[in-house]
Amino acid sequence: DETTDTSYQDFVPAGQFFCYIITVVDHYGTESEKSNEECHKVLVSSPKNLVITGDVKRVMFEWKKMTGAEIYNIYTVDKETESKTLLTKTKQGFYEHKDLEFDKEFCYKVSCVDADGDEGPLSPVQCGWVLPPPHITLIEKRFVEGSGNEILDGREHGWIIATIVNDGRSPARELKPWLEPIGDAITPSLKIDSVAMTPKLDMGDTLTIHFPIYAKLKIESGERNFNIRVGEFTGLDLEPEPISFTTLKVIAPNLVVTDFAIDNEWGQHYIPKNEMVTFSVRVQNLSEGKSDTVSVRFRRDSSFVSEDADELHQFGFVNAGEYLDFKFEIMSREDKFTVYIELYDYFETQKTIPLHLETMKKYKGADDLIIVETPYPDDLTVGAAPIIPELMTGIPKGSTERGTIGIVLGNLDFWNPEIPGKSSTSDNVRMVREYFHDLFGMEDHAIIPSQFWLYSERISSRDLQAIFDPDLG
């Protein structure tokens, strides 16, 4: 630059060295030799817009970043002696002095340091007053659940509700509620959700906290003891507050095969040998308990064949008394065979139910399957193996050379009330018929009625007239 004065000002950024050389030019334009070189820099002044604010257990700093400043030095200052001590160095435009005593004043000075490590002038003393402590007090606690019986049952939601107040002299910050289990309060069947952090609770304000609790289906019976805890930013946490509630083990389900049915393509309800029929099974939960899942599987052996797209039938939630129906196709190679039904519930209870079946025996149809009502029986068995009398075993096989017709009659009731009927008559008729069939070698069509399985509920007078019709010889 040029000037006619003997003084000059150069406005330059702080924190950098600038070097200068001066020459003189006469009125003829002749320039003199150069002067010696002088180098100087302007130190970075103290931060502008410096704000120091006291808070809970901390003092917060904020200032405008200065051009040329690489580091900011923060000093603590003793107001009585005016002595200073370096507290920290930072490159940011803010700082927090933490873990300070409550209800006390702290004073500071701040300076800027440039890239060469040269420190500029200190700022004036500024002070921040640390706030008095907050204080958290529990004013209410209770346990509630969905049914209103004050017991947490299986598959039920509940809540521990706590209300706190900040009755201290400064805001409470970063409140983190949690439940501390005592002893064996926590088991895999009890679920407790976390609660979100509350950023700030001002003086005199209250906060209601809901701790969500859920009992799974396999919940155990017992007393659950916890401490209500609330952590606070400064460490002034809520004193542990005990609370307890009771959980009740649910009644286990009781899966039972309550009925089964046979349907064939002729609309009848018996199993012809080597013919495909529809086998329907009803499984019912004979309990007040519930099951989240149910699986039904059947086992086969070489005595019959089956067609079932889903050999393992899986179901979802099954309520008390609820029933499930499924069916599949079977064809028997034997006169007697057994189907095994395996039942699994959510409580890992496994049952194997044998259903003993016979060909040429009348069963009910799928439309007639029963529903068991409460009170549920202690024991219910269907498809039990028949008890074979000794007279029915070892019947020799025989035959006759001449044509023979056999008529088997059994009377359960008599007109004369003095003559009692017997419940064993039906079985006796069956035994005599077996002797006709095996010992005399008579075919079914030669024994009246030939379709004996259709007459398990007795024959009518019309049937007798048809059998003994003289016009038929």
VEXDREN-927724 format. One record per residue: x, y, z of N, C-alpha, C in turn. Coordinates in steps of 0.05 Angstrom, whole numbers, padded with zeros to 5 digits, always signed. Layout:
# VEXDREN-927724
XYZXYZXYZ ...
END
This chain:
# VEXDREN-927724
+00017-00024+00000+00000+00000+00000+00018+00025+00000 +00007+00048-00005+00022+00074-00005+00009+00093+00014 +00025+00111+00026+00014+00131+00043+00034+00154+00045 +00024+00178+00049+00041+00202+00053+00046+00208+00082 +00032+00193+00100+00035+00197+00129+00058+00180+00139 +00065+00186+00163+00086+00170+00176+00075+00148+00194 +00049+00143+00192+00036+00121+00207+00016+00107+00188 +00010+00081+00195-00007+00066+00178-00021+00043+00194 -00045+00037+00187-00060+00015+00200-00068-00005+00179 -00061-00031+00185-00069-00053+00167-00088-00071+00182 -00112-00074+00172-00132-00091+00185-00129-00120+00175 -00120-00137+00193-00113-00165+00185-00128-00184+00204 -00132-00209+00196-00144-00229+00214-00126-00236+00237 -00138-00242+00260-00122-00248+00283-00111-00276+00281 -00089-00280+00296-00077-00307+00298-00058-00313+00276 -00050-00294+00259-00031-00299+00237-00009-00278+00238 +00015-00286+00231+00038-00267+00228+00036-00253+00201 +00042-00226+00202+00044-00210+00177+00070-00194+00179 +00086-00194+00158+00113-00181+00157+00111-00156+00138 +00127-00135+00145+00125-00110+00131+00154-00099+00125 +00157-00086+00101+00181-00072+00093+00173-00044+00083 +00188-00023+00090+00180+00004+00082+00203+00016+00064 +00194+00029+00043+00213+00045+00026+00202+00073+00023 +00220+00092+00016+00213+00120+00012+00216+00127-00017 +00197+00143-00028+00198+00151-00056+00198+00182-00056 +00219+00195-00070+00220+00224-00070+00202+00235-00092 +00203+00262-00096+00185+00274-00115+00193+00269-00143 +00217+00257-00147+00224+00249-00174+00216+00220-00180 +00205+00207-00160+00196+00179-00163+00218+00159-00158 +00239+00169-00146+00261+00150-00140+00256+00137-00113 +00257+00110-00113+00251+00095-00088+00277+00088-00074 +00276+00091-00048+00300+00086-00031+00303+00056-00027 +00325+00050-00012+00330+00022-00005+00308+00013+00015 +00304-00013+00017+00284-00025+00035+00293-00023+00064 +00273-00019+00081+00279-00019+00110+00282-00048+00119 +00289-00051+00145+00289-00077+00156+00261-00089+00158 +00258-00115+00158+00232-00129+00158+00222-00132+00187 +00198-00124+00192+00185-00127+00218+00160-00145+00215 +00158-00166+00232+00135-00184+00231+00120-00183+00258 +00094-00182+00256+00077-00182+00279+00051-00196+00273 +00036-00204+00294+00009-00215+00290-00010-00204+00312 -00035-00204+00306-00055-00196+00325-00066-00221+00340 -00064-00221+00366-00075-00243+00382-00105-00244+00380 -00116-00269+00382-00145-00272+00381-00157-00262+00407 -00176-00245+00405-00189-00234+00429-00205-00256+00443 -00214-00249+00467-00231-00269+00482-00257-00273+00468 -00270-00297+00472-00294-00304+00457-00316-00283+00461 -00330-00278+00439-00353-00260+00440-00378-00276+00446 -00398-00261+00456-00424-00273+00463-00421-00297+00482 -00403-00294+00501-00398-00315+00521-00422-00315+00541 -00434-00338+00544-00456-00341+00563-00450-00365+00581 -00451-00360+00607-00445-00381+00627-00470-00384+00644 -00482-00408+00645-00508-00413+00658-00505-00436+00677 -00514-00432+00702-00515-00454+00721-00539-00472+00717 -00536-00498+00722-00558-00517+00718-00555-00537+00741 -00568-00560+00738-00568-00581+00759-00541-00595+00758 -00524-00592+00778-00498-00605+00781-00479-00599+00758 -00484-00577+00744-00467-00570+00722-00469-00540+00715 -00448-00530+00702-00448-00503+00691-00443-00506+00661 -00460-00492+00645-00459-00495+00616-00447-00470+00604 -00429-00473+00584-00416-00451+00570-00425-00451+00541 -00427-00427+00530-00432-00425+00501-00421-00398+00492 -00408-00398+00468-00396-00373+00457-00395-00375+00427 -00389-00352+00415-00386-00351+00386-00358-00359+00379 -00355-00376+00359-00328-00385+00351-00313-00361+00339 -00288-00358+00346-00272-00335+00338-00254-00343+00315 -00251-00324+00295-00233-00328+00273-00205-00329+00282 -00190-00349+00274-00162-00352+00282-00158-00369+00307 -00180-00375+00321-00177-00391+00346-00178-00421+00339 -00158-00435+00350-00157-00464+00346-00167-00478+00372 -00161-00467+00394-00168-00479+00420-00178-00457+00438 -00196-00465+00456-00206-00446+00477-00198-00457+00504 -00185-00439+00520-00177-00446+00547-00199-00436+00566 -00207-00454+00585-00227-00446+00605-00213-00448+00632 -00215-00426+00647-00202-00425+00674-00224-00422+00695 -00220-00435+00718-00236-00429+00741-00222-00406+00756 -00239-00389+00768-00229-00365+00781-00239-00364+00810 -00220-00359+00828-00228-00354+00856-00234-00325+00859 -00259-00319+00865-00268-00291+00866-00254-00275+00888 -00246-00288+00909-00233-00274+00931-00204-00267+00925 -00189-00287+00914-00160-00282+00909-00155-00275+00880 -00176-00277+00863-00174-00272+00834-00153-00290+00820 -00145-00312+00834-00127-00331+00821-00143-00349+00802 -00129-00358+00782-00143-00374+00762-00128-00401+00759 -00143-00421+00751-00132-00448+00747-00144-00459+00721 -00126-00469+00704-00136-00481+00679-00154-00505+00684 -00178-00503+00674-00198-00525+00678-00196-00545+00655 -00197-00535+00630-00197-00553+00607-00191-00537+00582 -00186-00551+00561-00183-00540+00534-00204-00553+00516 -00215-00538+00497-00234-00550+00479-00233-00536+00452 -00241-00550+00431-00242-00538+00404-00271-00530+00397 -00290-00537+00414-00318-00532+00408-00325-00504+00417 -00350-00496+00409-00360-00470+00418-00379-00473+00442 -00375-00495+00457-00392-00499+00481-00377-00518+00499 -00387-00520+00524-00374-00537+00544-00393-00540+00567 -00391-00564+00581-00406-00568+00606-00387-00576+00628 -00387-00561+00649-00372-00568+00673-00390-00584+00691 -00385-00611+00694-00404-00629+00706-00396-00637+00734 -00415-00651+00747-00411-00663+00774-00403-00642+00794 -00416-00620+00794-00411-00598+00813-00430-00600+00837 -00422-00586+00858-00439-00586+00882-00464-00570+00877 -00486-00579+00890-00511-00565+00888-00509-00538+00902 -00525-00519+00892-00530-00494+00905-00504-00479+00912 -00487-00476+00891-00461-00462+00895-00454-00447+00870 -00439-00425+00873-00430-00408+00851-00402-00416+00842 -00398-00417+00815-00372-00423+00804-00366-00401+00783 -00341-00391+00783-00333-00369+00765-00311-00377+00746 -00311-00364+00722-00293-00373+00701-00283-00349+00684 -00260-00354+00670-00251-00338+00648-00244-00356+00625 -00247-00344+00600-00242-00360+00576-00224-00344+00558 -00205-00358+00545-00187-00345+00525-00186-00361+00500 -00174-00349+00479-00171-00362+00453-00141-00367+00449 -00135-00390+00436-00107-00397+00429-00107-00401+00399 -00087-00388+00386-00085-00391+00357-00069-00416+00349 -00065-00419+00323-00051-00443+00312-00022-00445+00322 -00010-00422+00329+00018-00423+00339+00020-00428+00368 -00003-00431+00382-00003-00435+00410-00003-00410+00426 -00005-00387+00413-00005-00361+00428-00033-00355+00438 -00034-00349+00464-00060-00345+00477-00066-00315+00477 -00092-00310+00471-00101-00282+00472-00110-00274+00499 -00121-00250+00501-00130-00240+00527-00153-00256+00539 -00155-00256+00565-00176-00270+00579-00202-00253+00579 -00224-00268+00580-00250-00254+00581-00254-00244+00609 -00273-00225+00613-00280-00217+00640-00291-00241+00656 -00290-00239+00682-00300-00261+00699-00331-00263+00695 -00340-00287+00691-00369-00293+00691-00374-00317+00709 -00397-00317+00723-00403-00337+00742-00430-00351+00736 -00432-00376+00744-00457-00391+00741-00463-00404+00768 -00489-00403+00775-00497-00414+00801-00510-00442+00796 -00498-00463+00808-00509-00490+00806-00535-00491+00822 -00556-00502+00809-00583-00502+00821-00584-00520+00846 -00602-00515+00864-00607-00534+00886-00616-00561+00875 -00615-00582+00891-00621-00609+00881-00651-00613+00877 -00658-00631+00857-00685-00640+00855-00690-00662+00876 -00715-00670+00879-00721-00692+00898-00746-00706+00888 -00744-00732+00884-00766-00748+00874-00779-00763+00896 -00806-00761+00898-00821-00774+00919-00844-00790+00906 -00848-00815+00915-00870-00831+00905-00895-00823+00921 -00917-00816+00907-00941-00808+00921-00963-00829+00918 -00960-00848+00898-00981-00868+00895-00969-00892+00880 -00978-00916+00887-00970-00940+00873-00993-00960+00875 -00998-00975+00853-01019-00995+00853-01015-01015+00830 -01028-01038+00833-01027-01058+00812-01056-01062+00801 -01059-01063+00775-01086-01067+00763-01082-01088+00741 -01104-01103+00736-01104-01123+00715-01131-01125+00702 -01133-01139+00680-01157-01137+00663-01182-01148+00675 -01181-01170+00690-01205-01183+00700-01217-01170+00724 -01201-01155+00739-01211-01142+00763-01210-01159+00788 -01198-01183+00786-01196-01200+00810-01170-01196+00826 -01154-01177+00817-01129-01170+00830-01108-01193+00829 -01112-01211+00810-01094-01233+00806-01087-01234+00776 -01062-01237+00770-01054-01238+00741-01056-01267+00732 -01076-01273+00716-01079-01300+00705-01064-01304+00679 -01064-01328+00669-01052-01334+00644-01065-01319+00621 -01048-01310+00602-01057-01294+00579-01072-01269+00587 -01062-01256+00608-01075-01231+00618-01055-01209+00620 -01064-01185+00614-01047-01161+00616-01052-01147+00643 -01031-01136+00654-01033-01120+00679-01014-01097+00678 -01016-01079+00698-00999-01056+00699-00992-01050+00728 -00967-01042+00733-00960-01029+00758-00959-00999+00752 -00975-00984+00767-00977-00955+00762-00965-00940+00786 -00946-00923+00780-00933-00907+00801-00935-00878+00793 -00941-00861+00813-00942-00832+00809-00920-00819+00827 -00903-00803+00814-00881-00790+00829-00884-00760+00826 -00871-00745+00844-00871-00716+00843-00843-00706+00848 -00836-00685+00834-00810-00672+00840-00815-00649+00860 -00810-00655+00885-00814-00635+00906-00787-00622+00914 -00767-00623+00896-00742-00610+00901-00742-00581+00892 -00718-00570+00889-00715-00541+00883-00703-00536+00855 -00702-00558+00839-00693-00555+00811-00705-00577+00795 -00706-00574+00768-00717-00595+00751-00702-00622+00754 -00716-00644+00753-00704-00670+00751-00702-00678+00721 -00680-00690+00713-00675-00695+00685-00670-00724+00680 -00676-00733+00656-00671-00760+00646-00680-00781+00666 -00706-00781+00671-00717-00801+00690-00721-00828+00676 -00709-00849+00687-00710-00875+00675-00723-00895+00694 -00749-00900+00691-00763-00919+00708-00757-00948+00701 -00756-00965+00722-00753-00994+00717-00762-01009+00742 -00767-01035+00738-00776-01052+00760-00753-01070+00768 -00746-01070+00793-00724-01087+00803-00736-01112+00815 -00731-01136+00803-00743-01160+00815-00730-01168+00841 -00746-01178+00859-00736-01188+00885-00739-01218+00885 -00717-01232+00889-00718-01262+00890-00724-01273+00862 -00743-01291+00861-00751-01305+00836-00775-01292+00824 -00777-01266+00825-00801-01253+00814-00803-01255+00784 -00781-01257+00770-00781-01259+00741-00778-01288+00732 -00796-01297+00715-00794-01324+00703-00800-01320+00673 -00793-01340+00656-00797-01337+00627-00826-01333+00620 -00845-01340+00637-00873-01338+00631-00885-01310+00638 -00868-01293+00650-00877-01266+00657-00861-01245+00641 -00876-01229+00626-00863-01209+00609-00868-01181+00619 -00847-01165+00622-00849-01137+00632-00836-01120+00610 -00851-01102+00599-00841-01084+00578-00826-01060+00591 -00806-01050+00577-00791-01027+00586-00808-01001+00584 -00801-00981+00599-00815-00955+00600-00796-00934+00589 -00806-00916+00573-00790-00896+00560-00779-00876+00581 -00756-00864+00574-00744-00844+00591-00759-00818+00589 -00762-00804+00612-00775-00778+00612-00753-00756+00613 -00751-00739+00594-00729-00720+00593-00727-00701+00616 -00751-00691+00626-00750-00670+00646-00775-00670+00663 -00772-00666+00689-00795-00663+00707-00790-00638+00723 -00805-00617+00718-00801-00591+00731-00809-00592+00760 -00800-00572+00775-00806-00570+00803-00837-00569+00807 -00846-00586+00825-00875-00587+00832-00891-00604+00813 -00880-00613+00791-00895-00629+00772-00896-00658+00780 -00918-00672+00772-00920-00701+00777-00918-00716+00751 -00912-00742+00754-00909-00760+00731-00921-00787+00738 -00939-00797+00721-00951-00823+00726-00938-00843+00706 -00928-00865+00717-00912-00884+00702-00928-00910+00701 -00931-00922+00677-00945-00948+00674-00924-00969+00665 -00921-00989+00682-00904-01012+00675-00921-01034+00664 -00921-01040+00637-00938-01061+00626-00927-01089+00633 -00946-01106+00642-00939-01133+00650-00958-01152+00635 -00947-01175+00627-00964-01195+00613-00956-01223+00623 -00976-01238+00630-00972-01266+00639-00978-01285+00615 -00959-01301+00608-00963-01320+00586-00981-01343+00597 -00989-01361+00578-01007-01382+00585-00996-01401+00606 -00969-01405+00606-00957-01423+00625-00948-01410+00650 -00961-01388+00658-00953-01374+00682-00955-01392+00707 -00935-01389+00725-00936-01404+00750-00950-01388+00771 -00961-01403+00791-00974-01390+00814-00953-01380+00833 -00957-01356+00845-00938-01346+00864-00941-01316+00868 -00926-01307+00889-00925-01278+00895-00901-01266+00881 -00905-01245+00866-00884-01231+00851-00877-01205+00865 -00852-01203+00874-00844-01179+00890-00823-01163+00874 -00828-01137+00873-00811-01119+00858-00806-01093+00874 -00785-01079+00866-00780-01051+00875-00785-01033+00852 -00800-01012+00856-00804-00991+00836-00779-00973+00838 -00765-00970+00816-00741-00954+00815-00744-00933+00793 -00733-00909+00799-00732-00887+00779-00704-00875+00781 -00687-00879+00760-00661-00866+00759-00663-00838+00750 -00645-00820+00761-00645-00792+00753-00617-00783+00745 -00616-00764+00727-00591-00756+00715-00569-00749+00735 -00576-00736+00757-00556-00727+00776-00550-00749+00797 -00563-00771+00795-00559-00792+00815-00577-00791+00839 -00595-00771+00839-00614-00769+00861-00639-00786+00854 -00635-00812+00854-00656-00831+00846-00678-00833+00866 -00700-00844+00857-00722-00850+00876-00714-00872+00894 -00720-00870+00919-00714-00892+00938-00731-00916+00930 -00719-00940+00931-00735-00964+00923-00761-00967+00938 -00783-00971+00922-00809-00973+00934-00820-01001+00928 -00825-01018+00948-00834-01046+00943-00863-01046+00934 -00868-01066+00917-00896-01071+00908-00897-01101+00900 -00920-01113+00903-00922-01141+00896-00950-01147+00884 -00952-01169+00870-00977-01178+00859-00976-01209+00857 -00999-01221+00853-01001-01250+00853-01007-01260+00824 -00993-01281+00816-00999-01294+00791-01011-01321+00797 -01030-01330+00779-01044-01355+00784-01040-01373+00760 -01031-01397+00765-01027-01417+00744-01054-01424+00732 -01054-01426+00706-01079-01432+00692-01085-01462+00693 -01110-01469+00690-01118-01497+00689-01109-01508+00662 -01097-01531+00663-01087-01543+00638-01110-01553+00621 -01107-01553+00594-01128-01564+00577-01129-01594+00580 -01150-01606+00570-01153-01635+00570-01165-01643+00543 -01148-01650+00525-01156-01657+00498-01165-01687+00498 -01189-01691+00488-01200-01718+00488-01214-01723+00461 -01210-01748+00451-01227-01756+00428-01254-01763+00439 -01273-01746+00434-01300-01750+00445-01319-01766+00427 -01313-01768+00402-01331-01783+00384-01317-01787+00357 -01327-01806+00342-01318-01810+00315-01341-01821+00298 -01338-01821+00272-01360-01829+00255-01348-01841+00229 -01365-01858+00216-01358-01870+00191-01380-01863+00170 -01371-01855+00147-01390-01850+00125-01378-01862+00100 -01395-01878+00085-01386-01889+00060-01402-01877+00037 -01394-01884+00013-01406-01871-00011-01435-01879-00016 -01445-01899-00001-01473-01907-00004-01491-01894+00016 -01480-01875+00032-01496-01862+00052-01499-01879+00077 -01485-01901+00080-01486-01918+00103-01463-01912+00122 -01463-01925+00145-01443-01918+00166-01429-01943+00176 -01420-01959+00157-01404-01982+00165-01380-01983+00146 -01361-02001+00153-01336-02003+00138-01335-02029+00122 -01341-02029+00097-01337-02053+00081-01307-02060+00078 -01302-02085+00078-01274-02093+00075-01264-02086+00047 -01239-02074+00046-01226-02067+00021-01242-02045+00006 -01257-02029+00021-01271-02006+00008-01264-01981+00024 -01261-01959+00009-01254-01933+00021-01278-01920+00035 -01274-01911+00059-01295-01897+00074-01283-01871+00086 -01300-01853+00095-01291-01828+00108-01292-01832+00138 -01270-01828+00151-01267-01831+00180-01266-01803+00192 -01286-01795+00208-01287-01768+00220-01281-01771+00250 -01265-01753+00260-01257-01754+00289-01262-01726+00301 -01274-01726+00324-01279-01701+00339-01261-01701+00364 -01245-01680+00366-01227-01676+00390-01238-01651+00405 -01243-01654+00431-01255-01632+00446-01238-01627+00471 -01236-01602+00479-01222-01594+00503-01241-01596+00527 -01239-01618+00542-01257-01622+00565-01245-01611+00590 -01240-01585+00590-01228-01571+00613-01235-01542+00611 -01233-01529+00635-01236-01499+00635-01211-01486+00626 -01189-01501+00624-01164-01490+00614-01164-01485+00584 -01144-01471+00575-01141-01464+00547-01114-01473+00536 -01112-01475+00510-01087-01482+00498-01081-01464+00474 -01057-01453+00473-01050-01435+00451-01049-01449+00424 -01040-01474+00425-01037-01490+00401-01046-01519+00407 -01055-01532+00386-01063-01561+00388-01054-01574+00362 -01042-01598+00365-01034-01614+00342-01047-01642+00344 -01057-01652+00322-01069-01678+00321-01056-01694+00298 -01046-01718+00305-01033-01735+00285-01044-01764+00288 -01047-01778+00266-01055-01806+00269-01033-01824+00259 -01032-01848+00271-01012-01867+00263-01025-01890+00248 -01013-01900+00228-01024-01923+00213-01006-01947+00216 -01017-01970+00211-01001-01995+00209-01009-02009+00183 -01001-02034+00181-01005-02049+00156-01034-02059+00153 -01050-02057+00174-01077-02068+00173-01097-02050+00157 -01089-02026+00151-01107-02008+00135-01090-01988+00120 -01101-01976+00101-01088-01954+00086-01105-01929+00089 -01093-01906+00085-01107-01881+00090-01098-01860+00069 -01115-01841+00065-01109-01818+00048-01115-01793+00064 -01094-01778+00070-01097-01753+00086-01076-01734+00077 -01084-01711+00066-01065-01691+00057-01048-01680+00079 -01060-01678+00103-01046-01666+00126-01046-01687+00149 -01026-01704+00149-01025-01724+00170-01022-01711+00197 -01009-01688+00198-01007-01672+00223-01026-01649+00221 -01047-01649+00236-01067-01627+00236-01060-01608+00258 -01054-01583+00251-01046-01563+00271-01068-01541+00273 -01074-01534+00297-01094-01514+00303-01083-01493+00321 -01095-01469+00321-01086-01447+00338-01099-01449+00365 -01107-01426+00376-01118-01424+00403-01143-01440+00405 -01145-01457+00426-01169-01473+00432-01180-01466+00459 -01204-01457+00460-01216-01448+00485-01228-01471+00501 -01237-01465+00525-01249-01486+00542-01274-01496+00528 -01277-01523+00526-01301-01535+00514-01301-01535+00484 -01283-01522+00471-01283-01520+00442-01275-01547+00430 -01287-01553+00407-01281-01579+00394-01270-01574+00366 -01255-01594+00356-01242-01593+00330-01249-01618+00315 -01257-01616+00290-01263-01639+00273-01244-01641+00251 -01236-01665+00245-01220-01670+00221-01227-01698+00210 -01222-01703+00185-01230-01728+00173-01209-01736+00152 -01208-01762+00147-01191-01773+00126-01203-01799+00116 -01193-01809+00094-01203-01833+00081-01187-01857+00090 -01201-01879+00096-01187-01904+00104-01199-01927+00089 -01183-01948+00085-01192-01974+00074-01179-01996+00089 -01195-02014+00099-01184-02036+00116-01180-02061+00101 -01158-02074+00108-01152-02101+00096-01160-02123+00116 -01166-02116+00141-01172-02135+00162-01200-02131+00172 -01210-02152+00186-01237-02149+00198-01236-02129+00221 -01213-02128+00235-01210-02111+00258-01183-02096+00256 -01183-02071+00262-01159-02055+00261-01161-02032+00280 -01138-02019+00285-01137-01997+00305-01123-01973+00293 -01136-01950+00297-01124-01924+00289-01116-01910+00315 -01091-01901+00315-01080-01887+00339-01080-01857+00333 -01093-01841+00351-01094-01812+00348-01075-01800+00370 -01056-01784+00361-01037-01771+00379-01045-01742+00382 -01048-01733+00407-01056-01706+00414-01034-01692+00429 -01029-01667+00420-01008-01650+00433-01021-01623+00440 -01016-01613+00464-01026-01586+00471-01003-01567+00477 -01009-01542+00483-00989-01522+00487-00972-01527+00512 -00983-01543+00531-00968-01549+00555-00951-01574+00552 -00947-01582+00526-00929-01605+00519-00940-01631+00530 -00966-01632+00535-00979-01657+00543-00985-01674+00518 -00976-01699+00518-00981-01717+00495-00998-01740+00503 -01018-01746+00487-01036-01769+00492-01037-01785+00466 -01039-01811+00469-01043-01829+00446-01070-01844+00451 -01089-01839+00434-01116-01850+00438-01120-01872+00417 -01124-01898+00425-01130-01919+00406-01160-01920+00400 -01166-01922+00374-01194-01925+00366-01196-01952+00351 -01210-01971+00364-01212-01998+00353-01236-01999+00335 -01232-02007+00310-01253-02008+00290-01256-02036+00279 -01280-02041+00268-01287-02067+00256-01301-02062+00229 -01296-02080+00211-01312-02079+00186-01339-02090+00191 -01358-02082+00175-01385-02092+00175-01398-02088+00203 -01392-02065+00215-01405-02058+00240-01416-02030+00237 -01440-02026+00247-01453-02000+00244-01442-01979+00263 -01435-01956+00252-01426-01933+00268-01444-01909+00263 -01440-01888+00276-01456-01863+00271-01443-01848+00248 -01459-01829+00237-01449-01812+00215-01438-01786+00226 -01424-01771+00209-01411-01746+00218-01431-01726+00228 -01455-01727+00218-01476-01708+00227-01485-01713+00255 -01479-01737+00265-01489-01744+00292-01467-01743+00314 -01444-01732+00307-01423-01729+00327-01433-01712+00351 -01426-01721+00375-01436-01707+00399-01417-01685+00407 -01428-01666+00423-01413-01646+00437-01416-01650+00466 -01395-01654+00481-01396-01659+00510-01400-01633+00524 -01420-01631+00541-01426-01607+00556-01416-01609+00584 -01413-01586+00598-01405-01586+00626-01428-01596+00643 -01423-01609+00666-01396-01615+00677-01383-01637+00661 -01357-01634+00655-01343-01653+00639-01338-01679+00654 -01341-01702+00642-01335-01727+00656-01305-01730+00662 -01300-01744+00684-01272-01749+00691-01258-01767+00671 -01273-01785+00660-01261-01804+00641-01281-01809+00618 -01272-01806+00594-01289-01811+00571-01273-01827+00551 -01283-01850+00544-01269-01868+00525-01287-01875+00502 -01278-01872+00478-01292-01880+00455-01274-01899+00439 -01287-01916+00423-01272-01935+00406-01256-01955+00422 -01267-01963+00445-01253-01983+00462-01253-02010+00448 -01233-02026+00453-01231-02053+00442-01254-02070+00452 -01268-02085+00435-01290-02101+00444-01280-02125+00461 -01297-02132+00481-01290-02155+00498-01302-02179+00484 -01285-02198+00476-01294-02222+00462-01300-02244+00481 -01325-02254+00483-01331-02276+00502-01316-02301+00493 -01312-02318+00513-01297-02343+00508-01311-02360+00487 -01339-02359+00487-01354-02375+00467-01349-02366+00439 -01338-02341+00435-01334-02331+00408-01306-02337+00398 -01290-02349+00415-01262-02354+00406-01260-02383+00398 -01244-02387+00377-01238-02414+00368-01262-02429+00356 -01280-02414+00343-01303-02428+00330-01291-02443+00306 -01296-02469+00305-01285-02484+00282-01299-02476+00256 -01285-02478+00234-01296-02472+00208-01308-02498+00196 -01333-02495+00188-01347-02518+00176-01363-02510+00152 -01377-02530+00139-01393-02524+00116-01414-02546+00114 -01436-02540+00100-01457-02559+00094-01460-02563+00065 -01467-02587+00057-01470-02592+00028-01497-02584+00018 -01517-02582+00035-01543-02574+00026-01548-02545+00033 -01567-02533+00019-01575-02506+00023-01587-02502+00051 -01578-02482+00065-01588-02478+00092-01595-02448+00095 -01617-02443+00109-01624-02415+00116-01624-02413+00146 -01611-02393+00157-01611-02389+00186-01626-02364+00194 -01643-02365+00214-01657-02342+00225-01650-02339+00254 -01638-02317+00262-01630-02312+00289-01648-02290+00301 -01662-02297+00322-01680-02278+00335-01671-02274+00364 -01672-02250+00373-01666-02244+00401-01687-02224+00411 -01699-02230+00434-01720-02213+00445-01710-02198+00470 -01710-02172+00469-01702-02156+00492-01725-02150+00511 -01749-02148+00500-01772-02140+00516-01795-02160+00511 -01811-02165+00532-01833-02183+00531-01859-02168+00539 -01881-02178+00528-01907-02166+00537-01913-02171+00566 -01905-02195+00574-01910-02202+00602-01888-02188+00619 -01896-02169+00636-01876-02155+00652-01861-02172+00672 -01872-02196+00677-01859-02214+00696-01835-02228+00683 -01833-02225+00656-01810-02237+00642-01790-02215+00637 -01768-02214+00650-01749-02192+00646-01732-02197+00621 -01727-02175+00607-01708-02177+00584-01680-02174+00595 -01661-02181+00578-01633-02180+00587-01617-02163+00567 -01599-02147+00578-01583-02129+00560-01563-02145+00544 -01558-02170+00552-01538-02186+00537-01550-02200+00513 -01576-02196+00508-01589-02209+00486-01577-02202+00459 -01570-02177+00455-01558-02168+00430-01532-02182+00425 -01516-02185+00446-01490-02198+00443-01494-02228+00438 -01515-02239+00450-01521-02268+00446-01529-02273+00417 -01545-02255+00406-01553-02257+00378-01529-02257+00360 -01510-02239+00367-01486-02237+00350-01470-02262+00352 -01468-02274+00376-01453-02299+00379-01465-02322+00363 -01492-02324+00365-01505-02346+00350-01501-02342+00320 -01502-02318+00311-01498-02312+00283-01470-02320+00274 -01450-02315+00292-01423-02322+00285-01421-02353+00282 -01435-02368+00299-01434-02397+00296-01447-02406+00270 -01470-02393+00263-01482-02399+00237-01462-02395+00214 -01448-02372+00217-01430-02364+00195-01405-02382+00193 -01393-02387+00217-01367-02402+00216-01371-02432+00218 -01387-02441+00238-01389-02470+00242-01404-02484+00220 -01426-02471+00211-01442-02483+00189-01434-02474+00162 -01415-02455+00161-01405-02446+00135-01425-02431+00119 -01444-02418+00132-01465-02403+00118-01455-02375+00110 -01462-02367+00086-01455-02340+00076-01474-02320+00088 -01466-02295+00087-01483-02273+00098-01510-02273+00085 -01511-02278+00059-01537-02275+00045-01556-02298+00053 -01545-02319+00066-01562-02341+00074-01572-02338+00103 -01564-02317+00116-01572-02312+00144-01589-02287+00143 -01613-02289+00156-01631-02267+00156-01631-02254+00184 -01627-02227+00185-01621-02209+00162-01592-02211+00153 -01588-02210+00127-01562-02213+00116-01543-02190+00123 -01554-02166+00123-01539-02142+00131-01543-02137+00160 -01532-02154+00177-01538-02153+00206-01529-02127+00218 -01509-02114+00206-01498-02089+00218-01518-02066+00216 -01539-02070+00200-01559-02049+00197-01581-02052+00218 -01580-02073+00234-01602-02078+00253-01592-02077+00282 -01572-02061+00287-01562-02058+00314-01582-02044+00332 -01601-02030+00320-01622-02017+00336-01648-02032+00334 -01647-02058+00331-01670-02076+00330-01685-02074+00304 -01699-02096+00298-01715-02097+00273-01744-02091+00281 -01759-02083+00261-01787-02075+00266-01806-02098+00257 -01831-02095+00263-01851-02116+00255-01852-02117+00224 -01847-02095+00211-01846-02095+00182-01824-02112+00172 -01800-02111+00186-01778-02128+00178-01785-02157+00182 -01799-02164+00204-01807-02192+00208-01827-02201+00187 -01845-02184+00179-01864-02192+00158-01850-02198+00132 -01829-02181+00127-01814-02186+00102-01798-02212+00103 -01788-02219+00127-01773-02243+00130-01790-02268+00127 -01814-02267+00140-01831-02291+00140-01855-02289+00120 -01852-02273+00100-01873-02270+00080-01877-02297+00065 -01901-02309+00068-01906-02336+00056-01905-02335+00025 -01909-02311+00014-01908-02309-00015-01880-02313-00026 -01860-02310-00008-01833-02315-00016-01824-02343-00012 -01842-02360-00002-01836-02388+00002-01823-02394+00027 
END
